[in-house]
Amino acid sequence: MDRRSNVAALLLFSVLAGSVHALTDPTRPTDPGSYFGDAKSHADSDWFLQSILSSPQRRIAVINGTRVREGDRIGSARVVRIRDSHVLLNSRGRTLTLHLFPDSIKVRP
């Protein structure tokens, strides 16, 4: 009888150990590509401004899930200027403005 209970315990442990590996860590950081969207999933002419990091030393924007600085290229466009709420792109001879927030929610004091 003792041997039977050992086999049952071993079988139960192996089943429980297998299910532990299937769990995901809830504290694991989110993959930026899946959260913001993959830059390759959009057409070359579709740019989505998702974030702007601005400090006295540098300005970085996240467009289509890709971090860019002034002068960098994203697809066929070049990043001309990064401001606090918008980014200017130059693509095929035309200037495009990507706004971080729609004009409808901007409120001036």
C-alpha positions in Angstrom: 0.0 0.0 0.0 2.9 2.4 0.7 4.2 1.9 -2.8 0.8 2.7 -4.3 0.6 6.0 -2.4 4.1 6.9 -3.5 3.2 6.3 -7.2 0.0 8.3 -6.8 1.8 11.2 -5.1 4.5 11.2 -7.8 1.9 11.2 -10.5 0.0 14.1 -8.9 3.2 16.1 -8.4 4.2 15.7 -12.1 0.7 16.9 -13.2 0.9 19.9 -10.9 4.4 20.7 -12.0 3.4 20.7 -15.6 0.6 23.1 -15.0 2.9 25.5 -13.2 5.0 26.0 -16.3 1.9 27.0 -18.2 1.2 30.0 -15.9 2.5 33.5 -17.0 4.2 36.0 -14.7 1.7 38.8 -14.1 4.6 41.2 -13.2 6.4 40.6 -16.5 6.7 43.9 -18.5 4.4 44.1 -21.5 6.0 43.6 -24.9 5.9 47.1 -26.6 5.3 45.6 -30.0 2.1 43.9 -28.9 1.0 46.8 -26.7 1.6 49.7 -29.1 1.3 47.7 -32.3 3.9 46.4 -34.7 5.5 49.1 -36.9 5.4 46.6 -39.8 1.6 46.1 -39.5 0.8 49.5 -40.9 1.0 50.7 -44.4 4.1 52.9 -45.2 1.9 56.0 -45.3 0.2 55.4 -42.0 2.0 56.9 -39.0 0.6 56.8 -35.5 2.2 59.0 -32.8 2.0 57.2 -29.6 4.3 58.9 -27.1 6.7 61.8 -26.8 9.6 61.9 -24.2 10.9 65.5 -23.8 13.7 66.7 -21.7 16.3 69.5 -22.0 18.8 67.0 -23.2 16.8 65.0 -25.8 13.4 64.5 -27.5 12.2 61.0 -28.4 8.9 60.1 -30.1 7.3 56.7 -30.5 5.7 56.3 -33.9 4.2 52.9 -34.8 5.9 51.3 -31.9 9.4 52.6 -33.0 11.4 55.1 -31.0 12.8 57.9 -33.2 14.7 61.1 -32.7 14.9 64.2 -34.9 16.7 63.3 -38.2 15.8 59.6 -38.0 13.8 57.9 -40.7 10.7 55.8 -40.3 9.5 54.2 -43.5 9.7 56.7 -46.2 9.6 59.7 -43.9 12.2 61.7 -42.0 11.5 63.1 -38.5 12.0 66.8 -38.9 11.0 68.1 -35.5 9.7 66.7 -32.2 7.6 69.2 -30.1 5.7 68.7 -26.8 2.5 67.6 -28.4 3.3 66.9 -32.1 5.9 65.6 -34.5 6.7 67.0 -38.0 7.6 64.4 -40.7 8.8 65.0 -44.2 7.7 62.4 -46.6 8.2 62.6 -50.4 8.4 66.4 -50.4 5.4 67.1 -48.2 5.3 67.9 -44.5 3.0 65.9 -42.2 2.1 66.8 -38.6 1.3 63.9 -36.2 -0.6 65.1 -33.1 -0.3 63.3 -29.8 -3.7 64.5 -28.7 -6.7 65.5 -30.9 -7.5 69.2 -30.9 -10.9 68.4 -29.3 -9.4 67.6 -25.9 -6.9 70.4 -25.8 -8.0 73.1 -23.4 -6.1 76.3 -22.9 -6.4 77.9 -19.4 
